[in-house]
Amino acid sequence: MTEAMPERGIPASLAEQRAVTQPPEVRGRRNAEHWTASLYLRNLSPYLTWAFLHTRISANGVTAIMILVGWSTAAALLIPGVWGALLAVLLGQLQMLVDCCDGEVARWRRTSSPAGVFLDKVGHYTTEALIPIALGIRAAAYPLEFPADFLWTTIAALLALVIVLNKALNDMVHVARANAGLPRLADTHGESAPRPGLVAKLRRAARFLPFHRLYHSVELTLIALAAAVVGLFVGQPIVDRVVLAALLPLALLALAGHFVAIMASRRVRA
């Protein structure tokens, strides 16, 4: 049984910290990184990680902050109008920034653990379920009138369920492979790409209209902000209702496509 490596002390410089916390295998991950991380958040995260490393907070403590920021993102959408949506966008970006930092803190301190991965999943699953529910409350509009407004809150709850199921499919793949005694999947295009055929052609076509990428917390908050801005001119809650009604069937289509793509790929093949 090997002993755990001791934690590192405070980094001497940002360059030293980056070399440890952002190695090429982290920056080059295909599926584990959101586009905001690749675009700019990984350039900002070392500064916040530096601040965390000068405290006694653990990597799991940073993940707990990420979870709270994610829940606050959904709560911000309960503020009617543009300002609530704008606050949600800012908090959504902050959640992703803190999400970058928890792994960086764990890599520097050598404290990566299954508990940290579990908490990270809890943060993203719960946030991406709460945001659609908040969108449903926005669509119902204040003051809520029941049973008439049950339509919009029910659509929102169904949307939340579909989004969570879609996220869970990827985790189901890892569970299935582990239970079958297969090795962990590499985060590469070759492992996730469907075998040549109709599914592969449909997936290539989806790149031109990537609606399946709309259901991350970042994209959902941006959609809410766009709807709020359009609503200033068209009127509310009609815009929020149209957006919510459109998101559900598209989410169902994305779920079905994701399932078919997994079954047509090497990921679930022995």
C-alpha positions as protocol buffer text, in pm:
chain_id: "A"
residue {
  index: 1
  type: MET
  ca { x: 0 y: 0 z: 0 }
}
residue {
  index: 2
  type: THR
  ca { x: 157 y: 332 z: -108 }
}
residue {
  index: 3
  type: GLU
  ca { x: 158 y: 633 z: 119 }
}
residue {
  index: 4
  type: ALA
  ca { x: -11 y: 954 z: 8 }
}
residue {
  index: 5
  type: MET
  ca { x: 230 y: 1222 z: -108 }
}
residue {
  index: 6
  type: PRO
  ca { x: 260 y: 1521 z: 128 }
}
residue {
  index: 7
  type: GLU
  ca { x: 84 y: 1844 z: 38 }
}
residue {
  index: 8
  type: ARG
  ca { x: 287 y: 2117 z: -128 }
}
residue {
  index: 9
  type: GLY
  ca { x: 336 y: 2447 z: 44 }
}
residue {
  index: 10
  type: ILE
  ca { x: 248 y: 2788 z: -96 }
}
residue {
  index: 11
  type: PRO
  ca { x: 358 y: 2825 z: -461 }
}
residue {
  index: 12
  type: ALA
  ca { x: 658 y: 3051 z: -513 }
}
residue {
  index: 13
  type: SER
  ca { x: 516 y: 3201 z: -833 }
}
residue {
  index: 14
  type: LEU
  ca { x: 219 y: 3185 z: -1067 }
}
residue {
  index: 15
  type: ALA
  ca { x: 440 y: 3017 z: -1328 }
}
residue {
  index: 16
  type: GLU
  ca { x: 525 y: 2735 z: -1088 }
}
residue {
  index: 17
  type: GLN
  ca { x: 159 y: 2705 z: -988 }
}
residue {
  index: 18
  type: ARG
  ca { x: 42 y: 2690 z: -1352 }
}
residue {
  index: 19
  type: ALA
  ca { x: 295 y: 2418 z: -1438 }
}
residue {
  index: 20
  type: VAL
  ca { x: 144 y: 2193 z: -1171 }
}
residue {
  index: 21
  type: THR
  ca { x: -223 y: 2289 z: -1179 }
}
residue {
  index: 22
  type: GLN
  ca { x: -271 y: 2334 z: -1555 }
}
residue {
  index: 23
  type: PRO
  ca { x: -66 y: 2059 z: -1721 }
}
residue {
  index: 24
  type: PRO
  ca { x: -121 y: 1989 z: -2093 }
}
residue {
  index: 25
  type: GLU
  ca { x: -351 y: 1694 z: -2019 }
}
residue {
  index: 26
  type: VAL
  ca { x: -586 y: 1934 z: -1836 }
}
residue {
  index: 27
  type: ARG
  ca { x: -580 y: 2214 z: -2093 }
}
residue {
  index: 28
  type: GLY
  ca { x: -619 y: 1964 z: -2376 }
}
residue {
  index: 29
  type: ARG
  ca { x: -924 y: 1777 z: -2248 }
}
residue {
  index: 30
  type: ARG
  ca { x: -1188 y: 1754 z: -2518 }
}
residue {
  index: 31
  type: ASN
  ca { x: -1510 y: 1693 z: -2326 }
}
residue {
  index: 32
  type: ALA
  ca { x: -1432 y: 1788 z: -1967 }
}
residue {
  index: 33
  type: GLU
  ca { x: -1371 y: 2156 z: -2042 }
}
residue {
  index: 34
  type: HIS
  ca { x: -1651 y: 2399 z: -2117 }
}
residue {
  index: 35
  type: TRP
  ca { x: -1580 y: 2646 z: -2397 }
}
residue {
  index: 36
  type: THR
  ca { x: -1564 y: 2934 z: -2148 }
}
residue {
  index: 37
  type: ALA
  ca { x: -1278 y: 2758 z: -1967 }
}
residue {
  index: 38
  type: SER
  ca { x: -1085 y: 2707 z: -2289 }
}
residue {
  index: 39
  type: LEU
  ca { x: -1159 y: 3060 z: -2409 }
}
residue {
  index: 40
  type: TYR
  ca { x: -1069 y: 3264 z: -2104 }
}
residue {
  index: 41
  type: LEU
  ca { x: -1150 y: 3118 z: -1761 }
}
residue {
  index: 42
  type: ARG
  ca { x: -833 y: 2905 z: -1746 }
}
residue {
  index: 43
  type: ASN
  ca { x: -641 y: 3228 z: -1800 }
}
residue {
  index: 44
  type: LEU
  ca { x: -813 y: 3387 z: -1501 }
}
residue {
  index: 45
  type: SER
  ca { x: -836 y: 3089 z: -1267 }
}
residue {
  index: 46
  type: PRO
  ca { x: -468 y: 3085 z: -1157 }
}
residue {
  index: 47
  type: TYR
  ca { x: -517 y: 3420 z: -984 }
}
residue {
  index: 48
  type: LEU
  ca { x: -816 y: 3298 z: -786 }
}
residue {
  index: 49
  type: THR
  ca { x: -643 y: 2965 z: -719 }
}
residue {
  index: 50
  type: TRP
  ca { x: -342 y: 3160 z: -589 }
}
residue {
  index: 51
  type: ALA
  ca { x: -574 y: 3333 z: -341 }
}
residue {
  index: 52
  type: PHE
  ca { x: -729 y: 3002 z: -232 }
}
residue {
  index: 53
  type: LEU
  ca { x: -385 y: 2846 z: -183 }
}
residue {
  index: 54
  type: HIS
  ca { x: -297 y: 3127 z: 58 }
}
residue {
  index: 55
  type: THR
  ca { x: -582 y: 3014 z: 284 }
}
residue {
  index: 56
  type: ARG
  ca { x: -655 y: 2688 z: 464 }
}
residue {
  index: 57
  type: ILE
  ca { x: -959 y: 2607 z: 250 }
}
residue {
  index: 58
  type: SER
  ca { x: -952 y: 2258 z: 100 }
}
residue {
  index: 59
  type: ALA
  ca { x: -1025 y: 2165 z: -261 }
}
residue {
  index: 60
  type: ASN
  ca { x: -1359 y: 2023 z: -147 }
}
residue {
  index: 61
  type: GLY
  ca { x: -1426 y: 2353 z: 29 }
}
residue {
  index: 62
  type: VAL
  ca { x: -1371 y: 2533 z: -302 }
}
residue {
  index: 63
  type: THR
  ca { x: -1614 y: 2289 z: -466 }
}
residue {
  index: 64
  type: ALA
  ca { x: -1869 y: 2373 z: -195 }
}
residue {
  index: 65
  type: ILE
  ca { x: -1832 y: 2740 z: -291 }
}
residue {
  index: 66
  type: MET
  ca { x: -1889 y: 2642 z: -654 }
}
residue {
  index: 67
  type: ILE
  ca { x: -2210 y: 2462 z: -556 }
}
residue {
  index: 68
  type: LEU
  ca { x: -2341 y: 2764 z: -364 }
}
residue {
  index: 69
  type: VAL
  ca { x: -2260 y: 2998 z: -652 }
}
residue {
  index: 70
  type: GLY
  ca { x: -2446 y: 2763 z: -888 }
}
residue {
  index: 71
  type: TRP
  ca { x: -2755 y: 2762 z: -668 }
}
residue {
  index: 72
  type: SER
  ca { x: -2732 y: 3140 z: -643 }
}
residue {
  index: 73
  type: THR
  ca { x: -2731 y: 3153 z: -1024 }
}
residue {
  index: 74
  type: ALA
  ca { x: -3069 y: 2982 z: -1033 }
}
residue {
  index: 75
  type: ALA
  ca { x: -3199 y: 3199 z: -748 }
}
residue {
  index: 76
  type: ALA
  ca { x: -3099 y: 3515 z: -936 }
}
residue {
  index: 77
  type: LEU
  ca { x: -3338 y: 3419 z: -1216 }
}
residue {
  index: 78
  type: LEU
  ca { x: -3625 y: 3457 z: -968 }
}
residue {
  index: 79
  type: ILE
  ca { x: -3561 y: 3833 z: -981 }
}
residue {
  index: 80
  type: PRO
  ca { x: -3795 y: 3956 z: -1254 }
}
residue {
  index: 81
  type: GLY
  ca { x: -3671 y: 4144 z: -1557 }
}
residue {
  index: 82
  type: VAL
  ca { x: -3331 y: 4204 z: -1710 }
}
residue {
  index: 83
  type: TRP
  ca { x: -3140 y: 4258 z: -1386 }
}
residue {
  index: 84
  type: GLY
  ca { x: -3213 y: 3912 z: -1250 }
}
residue {
  index: 85
  type: ALA
  ca { x: -3108 y: 3752 z: -1579 }
}
residue {
  index: 86
  type: LEU
  ca { x: -2792 y: 3966 z: -1597 }
}
residue {
  index: 87
  type: LEU
  ca { x: -2698 y: 3869 z: -1240 }
}
residue {
  index: 88
  type: ALA
  ca { x: -2754 y: 3503 z: -1331 }
}
residue {
  index: 89
  type: VAL
  ca { x: -2516 y: 3535 z: -1627 }
}
residue {
  index: 90
  type: LEU
  ca { x: -2246 y: 3684 z: -1406 }
}
residue {
  index: 91
  type: LEU
  ca { x: -2294 y: 3421 z: -1135 }
}
residue {
  index: 92
  type: GLY
  ca { x: -2292 y: 3146 z: -1397 }
}
residue {
  index: 93
  type: GLN
  ca { x: -1954 y: 3265 z: -1518 }
}
residue {
  index: 94
  type: LEU
  ca { x: -1830 y: 3285 z: -1159 }
}
residue {
  index: 95
  type: GLN
  ca { x: -1943 y: 2928 z: -1096 }
}
residue {
  index: 96
  type: MET
  ca { x: -1739 y: 2806 z: -1391 }
}
residue {
  index: 97
  type: LEU
  ca { x: -1438 y: 3006 z: -1273 }
}
residue {
  index: 98
  type: VAL
  ca { x: -1454 y: 2851 z: -925 }
}
residue {
  index: 99
  type: ASP
  ca { x: -1508 y: 2513 z: -1091 }
}
residue {
  index: 100
  type: CYS
  ca { x: -1169 y: 2555 z: -1259 }
}
residue {
  index: 101
  type: CYS
  ca { x: -1010 y: 2640 z: -926 }
}
residue {
  index: 102
  type: ASP
  ca { x: -1118 y: 2340 z: -718 }
}
residue {
  index: 103
  type: GLY
  ca { x: -926 y: 2099 z: -941 }
}
residue {
  index: 104
  type: GLU
  ca { x: -626 y: 2330 z: -948 }
}
residue {
  index: 105
  type: VAL
  ca { x: -620 y: 2347 z: -568 }
}
residue {
  index: 106
  type: ALA
  ca { x: -648 y: 1966 z: -551 }
}
residue {
  index: 107
  type: ARG
  ca { x: -363 y: 1916 z: -800 }
}
residue {
  index: 108
  type: TRP
  ca { x: -133 y: 2158 z: -618 }
}
residue {
  index: 109
  type: ARG
  ca { x: -204 y: 2012 z: -274 }
}
residue {
  index: 110
  type: ARG
  ca { x: -217 y: 1651 z: -404 }
}
residue {
  index: 111
  type: THR
  ca { x: -561 y: 1604 z: -249 }
}
residue {
  index: 112
  type: SER
  ca { x: -764 y: 1481 z: -550 }
}
residue {
  index: 113
  type: SER
  ca { x: -1025 y: 1232 z: -433 }
}
residue {
  index: 114
  type: PRO
  ca { x: -1348 y: 1056 z: -535 }
}
residue {
  index: 115
  type: ALA
  ca { x: -1529 y: 1282 z: -287 }
}
residue {
  index: 116
  type: GLY
  ca { x: -1416 y: 1586 z: -483 }
}
residue {
  index: 117
  type: VAL
  ca { x: -1538 y: 1437 z: -811 }
}
residue {
  index: 118
  type: PHE
  ca { x: -1870 y: 1348 z: -646 }
}
residue {
  index: 119
  type: LEU
  ca { x: -1920 y: 1699 z: -508 }
}
residue {
  index: 120
  type: ASP
  ca { x: -1837 y: 1847 z: -848 }
}
residue {
  index: 121
  type: LYS
  ca { x: -2108 y: 1632 z: -1005 }
}
residue {
  index: 122
  type: VAL
  ca { x: -2355 y: 1738 z: -735 }
}
residue {
  index: 123
  type: GLY
  ca { x: -2281 y: 2102 z: -812 }
}
residue {
  index: 124
  type: HIS
  ca { x: -2340 y: 2075 z: -1185 }
}
residue {
  index: 125
  type: TYR
  ca { x: -2638 y: 1840 z: -1170 }
}
residue {
  index: 126
  type: THR
  ca { x: -2826 y: 2046 z: -913 }
}
residue {
  index: 127
  type: THR
  ca { x: -2747 y: 2381 z: -1077 }
}
residue {
  index: 128
  type: GLU
  ca { x: -2857 y: 2263 z: -1420 }
}
residue {
  index: 129
  type: ALA
  ca { x: -3178 y: 2126 z: -1272 }
}
residue {
  index: 130
  type: LEU
  ca { x: -3259 y: 2437 z: -1068 }
}
residue {
  index: 131
  type: ILE
  ca { x: -3205 y: 2684 z: -1354 }
}
residue {
  index: 132
  type: PRO
  ca { x: -3487 y: 2543 z: -1574 }
}
residue {
  index: 133
  type: ILE
  ca { x: -3720 y: 2542 z: -1273 }
}
residue {
  index: 134
  type: ALA
  ca { x: -3637 y: 2908 z: -1217 }
}
residue {
  index: 135
  type: LEU
  ca { x: -3703 y: 2974 z: -1586 }
}
residue {
  index: 136
  type: GLY
  ca { x: -4045 y: 2815 z: -1539 }
}
residue {
  index: 137
  type: ILE
  ca { x: -4125 y: 3047 z: -1250 }
}
residue {
  index: 138
  type: ARG
  ca { x: -4015 y: 3344 z: -1466 }
}
residue {
  index: 139
  type: ALA
  ca { x: -4244 y: 3221 z: -1744 }
}
residue {
  index: 140
  type: ALA
  ca { x: -4536 y: 3185 z: -1504 }
}
residue {
  index: 141
  type: ALA
  ca { x: -4474 y: 3548 z: -1396 }
}
residue {
  index: 142
  type: TYR
  ca { x: -4552 y: 3711 z: -1065 }
}
residue {
  index: 143
  type: PRO
  ca { x: -4787 y: 3685 z: -890 }
}
residue {
  index: 144
  type: LEU
  ca { x: -4821 y: 3312 z: -953 }
}
residue {
  index: 145
  type: GLU
  ca { x: -5176 y: 3198 z: -1019 }
}
residue {
  index: 146
  type: PHE
  ca { x: -5257 y: 2832 z: -970 }
}
residue {
  index: 147
  type: PRO
  ca { x: -5367 y: 2605 z: -1128 }
}
residue {
  index: 148
  type: ALA
  ca { x: -5323 y: 2810 z: -1449 }
}
residue {
  index: 149
  type: ASP
  ca { x: -4947 y: 2860 z: -1395 }
}
residue {
  index: 150
  type: PHE
  ca { x: -4888 y: 2490 z: -1333 }
}
residue {
  index: 151
  type: LEU
  ca { x: -4846 y: 2457 z: -1710 }
}
residue {
  index: 152
  type: TRP
  ca { x: -4521 y: 2658 z: -1711 }
}
residue {
  index: 153
  type: THR
  ca { x: -4377 y: 2515 z: -1391 }
}
residue {
  index: 154
  type: THR
  ca { x: -4457 y: 2163 z: -1517 }
}
residue {
  index: 155
  type: ILE
  ca { x: -4283 y: 2227 z: -1850 }
}
residue {
  index: 156
  type: ALA
  ca { x: -3987 y: 2361 z: -1653 }
}
residue {
  index: 157
  type: ALA
  ca { x: -3977 y: 2054 z: -1428 }
}
residue {
  index: 158
  type: LEU
  ca { x: -3985 y: 1826 z: -1733 }
}
residue {
  index: 159
  type: LEU
  ca { x: -3705 y: 2029 z: -1892 }
}
residue {
  index: 160
  type: ALA
  ca { x: -3498 y: 1993 z: -1575 }
}
residue {
  index: 161
  type: LEU
  ca { x: -3556 y: 1617 z: -1576 }
}
residue {
  index: 162
  type: VAL
  ca { x: -3452 y: 1581 z: -1941 }
}
residue {
  index: 163
  type: ILE
  ca { x: -3138 y: 1791 z: -1886 }
}
residue {
  index: 164
  type: VAL
  ca { x: -3035 y: 1580 z: -1586 }
}
residue {
  index: 165
  type: LEU
  ca { x: -3098 y: 1258 z: -1778 }
}
residue {
  index: 166
  type: ASN
  ca { x: -2888 y: 1387 z: -2066 }
}
residue {
  index: 167
  type: LYS
  ca { x: -2601 y: 1466 z: -1830 }
}
residue {
  index: 168
  type: ALA
  ca { x: -2640 y: 1128 z: -1662 }
}
residue {
  index: 169
  type: LEU
  ca { x: -2592 y: 938 z: -1988 }
}
residue {
  index: 170
  type: ASN
  ca { x: -2219 y: 1017 z: -1989 }
}
residue {
  index: 171
  type: ASP
  ca { x: -2184 y: 898 z: -1630 }
}
residue {
  index: 172
  type: MET
  ca { x: -2384 y: 585 z: -1715 }
}
residue {
  index: 173
  type: VAL
  ca { x: -2123 y: 504 z: -1979 }
}
residue {
  index: 174
  type: HIS
  ca { x: -1844 y: 516 z: -1719 }
}
residue {
  index: 175
  type: VAL
  ca { x: -2047 y: 304 z: -1475 }
}
residue {
  index: 176
  type: ALA
  ca { x: -2128 y: 48 z: -1745 }
}
residue {
  index: 177
  type: ARG
  ca { x: -1764 y: 19 z: -1851 }
}
residue {
  index: 178
  type: ALA
  ca { x: -1646 y: -13 z: -1490 }
}
residue {
  index: 179
  type: ASN
  ca { x: -1903 y: -284 z: -1419 }
}
residue {
  index: 180
  type: ALA
  ca { x: -1793 y: -468 z: -1734 }
}
residue {
  index: 181
  type: GLY
  ca { x: -1428 y: -452 z: -1630 }
}
residue {
  index: 182
  type: LEU
  ca { x: -1331 y: -224 z: -1920 }
}
residue {
  index: 183
  type: PRO
  ca { x: -1062 y: 47 z: -1888 }
}
residue {
  index: 184
  type: ARG
  ca { x: -1142 y: 414 z: -1836 }
}
residue {
  index: 185
  type: LEU
  ca { x: -1220 y: 602 z: -2155 }
}
residue {
  index: 186
  type: ALA
  ca { x: -968 y: 846 z: -2296 }
}
residue {
  index: 187
  type: ASP
  ca { x: -1108 y: 1198 z: -2349 }
}
residue {
  index: 188
  type: THR
  ca { x: -1057 y: 1188 z: -2726 }
}
residue {
  index: 189
  type: HIS
  ca { x: -1274 y: 1230 z: -3033 }
}
residue {
  index: 190
  type: GLY
  ca { x: -1204 y: 876 z: -3152 }
}
residue {
  index: 191
  type: GLU
  ca { x: -1358 y: 717 z: -2843 }
}
residue {
  index: 192
  type: SER
  ca { x: -1680 y: 919 z: -2857 }
}
residue {
  index: 193
  type: ALA
  ca { x: -1734 y: 937 z: -3233 }
}
residue {
  index: 194
  type: PRO
  ca { x: -2007 y: 709 z: -3371 }
}
residue {
  index: 195
  type: ARG
  ca { x: -1905 y: 436 z: -3611 }
}
residue {
  index: 196
  type: PRO
  ca { x: -1938 y: 528 z: -3981 }
}
residue {
  index: 197
  type: GLY
  ca { x: -2300 y: 538 z: -4090 }
}
residue {
  index: 198
  type: LEU
  ca { x: -2618 y: 742 z: -4059 }
}
residue {
  index: 199
  type: VAL
  ca { x: -2559 y: 841 z: -3696 }
}
residue {
  index: 200
  type: ALA
  ca { x: -2213 y: 973 z: -3777 }
}
residue {
  index: 201
  type: LYS
  ca { x: -2356 y: 1180 z: -4065 }
}
residue {
  index: 202
  type: LEU
  ca { x: -2632 y: 1323 z: -3844 }
}
residue {
  index: 203
  type: ARG
  ca { x: -2378 y: 1412 z: -3578 }
}
residue {
  index: 204
  type: ARG
  ca { x: -2165 y: 1598 z: -3832 }
}
residue {
  index: 205
  type: ALA
  ca { x: -2475 y: 1783 z: -3949 }
}
residue {
  index: 206
  type: ALA
  ca { x: -2556 y: 1883 z: -3589 }
}
residue {
  index: 207
  type: ARG
  ca { x: -2234 y: 2085 z: -3577 }
}
residue {
  index: 208
  type: PHE
  ca { x: -2400 y: 2345 z: -3798 }
}
residue {
  index: 209
  type: LEU
  ca { x: -2693 y: 2380 z: -3554 }
}
residue {
  index: 210
  type: PRO
  ca { x: -2556 y: 2272 z: -3215 }
}
residue {
  index: 211
  type: PHE
  ca { x: -2880 y: 2307 z: -3016 }
}
residue {
  index: 212
  type: HIS
  ca { x: -2768 y: 2013 z: -2800 }
}
residue {
  index: 213
  type: ARG
  ca { x: -2519 y: 2250 z: -2636 }
}
residue {
  index: 214
  type: LEU
  ca { x: -2788 y: 2486 z: -2504 }
}
residue {
  index: 215
  type: TYR
  ca { x: -2847 y: 2305 z: -2176 }
}
residue {
  index: 216
  type: HIS
  ca { x: -2538 y: 2391 z: -1975 }
}
residue {
  index: 217
  type: SER
  ca { x: -2586 y: 2649 z: -1699 }
}
residue {
  index: 218
  type: VAL
  ca { x: -2384 y: 2909 z: -1892 }
}
residue {
  index: 219
  type: GLU
  ca { x: -2593 y: 2877 z: -2208 }
}
residue {
  index: 220
  type: LEU
  ca { x: -2921 y: 2868 z: -2015 }
}
residue {
  index: 221
  type: THR
  ca { x: -2840 y: 3193 z: -1836 }
}
residue {
  index: 222
  type: LEU
  ca { x: -2742 y: 3358 z: -2165 }
}
residue {
  index: 223
  type: ILE
  ca { x: -3073 y: 3243 z: -2316 }
}
residue {
  index: 224
  type: ALA
  ca { x: -3257 y: 3388 z: -2015 }
}
residue {
  index: 225
  type: LEU
  ca { x: -3077 y: 3721 z: -2059 }
}
residue {
  index: 226
  type: ALA
  ca { x: -3154 y: 3731 z: -2432 }
}
residue {
  index: 227
  type: ALA
  ca { x: -3521 y: 3656 z: -2359 }
}
residue {
  index: 228
  type: ALA
  ca { x: -3530 y: 3930 z: -2096 }
}
residue {
  index: 229
  type: VAL
  ca { x: -3384 y: 4186 z: -2339 }
}
residue {
  index: 230
  type: VAL
  ca { x: -3627 y: 4088 z: -2617 }
}
residue {
  index: 231
  type: GLY
  ca { x: -3907 y: 4101 z: -2361 }
}
residue {
  index: 232
  type: LEU
  ca { x: -3838 y: 4470 z: -2303 }
}
residue {
  index: 233
  type: PHE
  ca { x: -3964 y: 4535 z: -2656 }
}
residue {
  index: 234
  type: VAL
  ca { x: -4209 y: 4250 z: -2717 }
}
residue {
  index: 235
  type: GLY
  ca { x: -4349 y: 4212 z: -2369 }
}
residue {
  index: 236
  type: GLN
  ca { x: -4331 y: 3954 z: -2094 }
}
residue {
  index: 237
  type: PRO
  ca { x: -4400 y: 3683 z: -1997 }
}
residue {
  index: 238
  type: ILE
  ca { x: -4475 y: 3587 z: -2358 }
}
residue {
  index: 239
  type: VAL
  ca { x: -4105 y: 3572 z: -2459 }
}
residue {
  index: 240
  type: ASP
  ca { x: -4007 y: 3361 z: -2158 }
}
residue {
  index: 241
  type: ARG
  ca { x: -4295 y: 3125 z: -2234 }
}
residue {
  index: 242
  type: VAL
  ca { x: -4202 y: 3085 z: -2600 }
}
residue {
  index: 243
  type: VAL
  ca { x: -3838 y: 3017 z: -2505 }
}
residue {
  index: 244
  type: LEU
  ca { x: -3933 y: 2763 z: -2239 }
}
residue {
  index: 245
  type: ALA
  ca { x: -4179 y: 2588 z: -2474 }
}
residue {
  index: 246
  type: ALA
  ca { x: -3908 y: 2563 z: -2742 }
}
residue {
  index: 247
  type: LEU
  ca { x: -3638 y: 2436 z: -2507 }
}
residue {
  index: 248
  type: LEU
  ca { x: -3828 y: 2124 z: -2397 }
}
residue {
  index: 249
  type: PRO
  ca { x: -3876 y: 1951 z: -2737 }
}
residue {
  index: 250
  type: LEU
  ca { x: -3521 y: 2045 z: -2838 }
}
residue {
  index: 251
  type: ALA
  ca { x: -3395 y: 1894 z: -2513 }
}
residue {
  index: 252
  type: LEU
  ca { x: -3587 y: 1573 z: -2583 }
}
residue {
  index: 253
  type: LEU
  ca { x: -3433 y: 1559 z: -2929 }
}
residue {
  index: 254
  type: ALA
  ca { x: -3086 y: 1618 z: -2782 }
}
residue {
  index: 255
  type: LEU
  ca { x: -3143 y: 1339 z: -2528 }
}
residue {
  index: 256
  type: ALA
  ca { x: -3251 y: 1093 z: -2796 }
}
residue {
  index: 257
  type: GLY
  ca { x: -2960 y: 1188 z: -3019 }
}
residue {
  index: 258
  type: HIS
  ca { x: -2712 y: 1155 z: -2733 }
}
residue {
  index: 259
  type: PHE
  ca { x: -2842 y: 808 z: -2648 }
}
residue {
  index: 260
  type: VAL
  ca { x: -2820 y: 691 z: -3011 }
}
residue {
  index: 261
  type: ALA
  ca { x: -2470 y: 840 z: -3047 }
}
residue {
  index: 262
  type: ILE
  ca { x: -2349 y: 653 z: -2739 }
}
residue {
  index: 263
  type: MET
  ca { x: -2494 y: 323 z: -2857 }
}
residue {
  index: 264
  type: ALA
  ca { x: -2331 y: 374 z: -3200 }
}
residue {
  index: 265
  type: SER
  ca { x: -1988 y: 457 z: -3055 }
}
residue {
  index: 266
  type: ARG
  ca { x: -1703 y: 248 z: -2917 }
}
residue {
  index: 267
  type: ARG
  ca { x: -1776 y: 365 z: -2564 }
}
residue {
  index: 268
  type: VAL
  ca { x: -2017 y: 81 z: -2482 }
}
residue {
  index: 269
  type: ARG
  ca { x: -1849 y: -185 z: -2690 }
}
residue {
  index: 270
  type: ALA
  ca { x: -1635 y: -455 z: -2532 }
}
